[in-house]
Amino acid sequence: MTEPGLLYLHTWLEPEVDERFSSWCNTHHAEHLAVPGFRRVRRGKLVASEATDPPRFLTVYDLDDVGVLHSDDYEAYRQSSSGLPADLAPELRFARSEGTEVGRFGPVGRVDVDDTLVESGPAVLTLFLSAERPAGQSQALLDDLDDVAAAVAALDGITLVRRISTANGDHVMVAEVADTEAIDPTELPRPGAATPDEAWGLYELEHTATP
């Protein structure tokens, strides 16, 4: 079995652009889901985060594996897609990551990573940890990742935490939230080497679709 992949996008925009952005996204997501290997898309809007400039939207695509993003089918999609409308482009900032699932944690600890599509709740938590760190901190960060993922997965209101490793060495955690009322992202554990702005964000899902 190849490890499941994720395509992970952050979007920054002003609130007055929300409706236009979401309307375009729904069509854009459908184009992605027509590509073989895309299994699901979920888009969420920010509820809370301690970060100074958290993305307003989070989009997560579940993939068979990251090779999907380098396939002939995906390249054909990229060539045919109209992309972001010209009137929206100046009003948005994007950050995109692709990665492989390297760890999965449930309420009782680590569980096997398999190709089961993770059950979705009403929201997700996410934590992005950059590969660009001061000398000596990279290993300290790695040492903490599994412990943090297991601690978050054991909390009430969380059903599963996935650890994602990206091609350029960034680390992402995605936690499935069953009860948003039980979760305060400002109180969640983080790796000791995390910067103040590497903070958990809680995103309420407003769009979920499968092929």
N, C-alpha and C positions, 0 to 999 in steps of 0.2 A: 504493500500500500504506500502510495506517495502521501506526504503530509498535506492536509488541507491548506489552501492559500486564502489570503484576504487582500483586497484592495481597499485602501483606507484613505478617506479624503476629509480634510478640514476646510471649512469655508467661513470667511469673515465678510460680513456685510452689515449695512445699517438696517434697522427694523422695517423701514418703509419699503425696502426692496424684497421683503420676505415673500409676498404673494407672487410677484413675477418670477422670482427665483424658484419657488416650489412648483409653480406651474410648468416651467421649462424642465425642471428636474424629472417630473413624472414621465414626460416623453423621452427624455434622455436615458432614464433608467430602463425603459422598455427596450431601447436600442441595445443596451448592454446585455440584457437578459436574453436577447436573441442569439448571442454568441455562444457556441458550445463550450461548456465548462463553467459558465456563470450560473450559480445555483440560487442565489437570493440577493436582494438589495434591501437595506434598511436605512432610512434617513431620519435623524433626530434633531430636535431643536434644544438648545442649551436651557437647562433649568437652573444649575448652580455650579460654581467652581471658584476656587481661591486664586486661580491664575489671574494675572493683571490684564491679559488680553486673550481671553479664551475664544476659540472659534464659536460662531453662532450656530453653525450646523455641522453635524457629523454624518458622513455617509460611509457605510461598510458593505462591501460586496463579498459574499462567500463564494469561493472558487473551488473547483476540483483540486487545483494546485496552481502555483504561481506561473507554471509554464503556459497556462491559458493566455496570459498577457503577452506572450511572445510567439503566439501561434499565427498561422496564416489567416485563420478566421478572424482573429482580433485585428490583425493588420488591415484586412478587408473592411472591417467595421470602421476603423479609424479613417480610412480613405473615403468612405462614403458618408460619414456623419457630418452634419452641418456645424456641429460644435456649439460653442457658447454664442448666443446672439450678440451682435455688435452693441446693442443698447445696454446689455448687462455687464459686458466685459469690464468697463472702467469702474464699476461699482463693487467688484468682488476681489477678494484675495483667496487663493487656493494653496493648499499644501497637500501633496499626494505621496503615499507610501504603499509599497507592496511587500508582503511578507509571508512567511510560512509559520504555521502553528507548531510550536515546539513544546508546549505544556498545557495541560488541562487540569483544573482543580475544582473539586466539588466540596460539599459541606464536611465530608469526612477525610479529605486530603486529595492527593494526586490520583488521577484516573487516567486510563489509557486514551491517547489521541487516536481517533478513528475517523471514518468518513461520514459518520452520522451528522446530519444537519442539526446544529444546536437549536433546541427549542427557544423561541423568542418570548419575552415578556413585554410589558408596556414601556420599558426604558432600558438603556445601557449606560454603564459607567465606563470611562476610558481614561487611561493614563499613558502619555507619550513621553518617552525618555530618550533624549538625543544621544547619538554616538559621539558627539563633539563635547568632550569633557576635559577638565584639567588632568595633567599627568598623574597617574596613580589611582584615579577614581573609577576607571572603567571596571577593574576587577572587583572593587568594593561594591559597585552597582550590581554586577552579575551575582555576587555572593548573596545579595538580599532578595533577588527577584522571586525565587520560588517561595521563600518564607512570606513575602508580602502577598503574593497571589493566594497562598493557602489561608492566610489570616483573613483576607477579604472574602474568600469563598465561604468561610465558616460563619459569616455574619448573617443575622436574620434579614430576609428580604433579598438575598443573593442566591442564585441557583448554580452558577458556574462562572469560573474565571478562566479565560484563555490567555496564554502568553504567546506573543507573535514576535518573531525576529525578522528584521528587514534586511534587504540585500546590502545596505550600506552600514549595518551595525546598530541601527536604532532598535529600541525595544518598545513594544506596545502591549498594554493589558486591556482586554475587553471583558467586562463583567456583565452577566445577564441579570437584570433586576426584575424580581417578581412583585415587589411592593415598594413603590417610590416613597411612601410615607415613612418607611422604616430606615431610609438611607439619608445620611447627611454627608455629602462628599468632602466637606471640610474636616471631618473627623476620621477619615480613613487612613490607615497606615501607608507610608511611602518608603521607598528605599532610603537609607541614610545618606547616600550620595546624590539624591535628587536635589535639584535647585529649587528655590522658592516658587518659581513659575512653572515647574513640572508638577502640576497638581491634578488631582482627579476632576473630571467633569461629568456631570449627570445630564443625560440627553433623553428627553421624552420622545418616543418614536411617533412620527406623524405619517410615515409611509413605509409599507413593507410589501414586497412583491416577489414572486418566483416565476420562472418561465412557464 
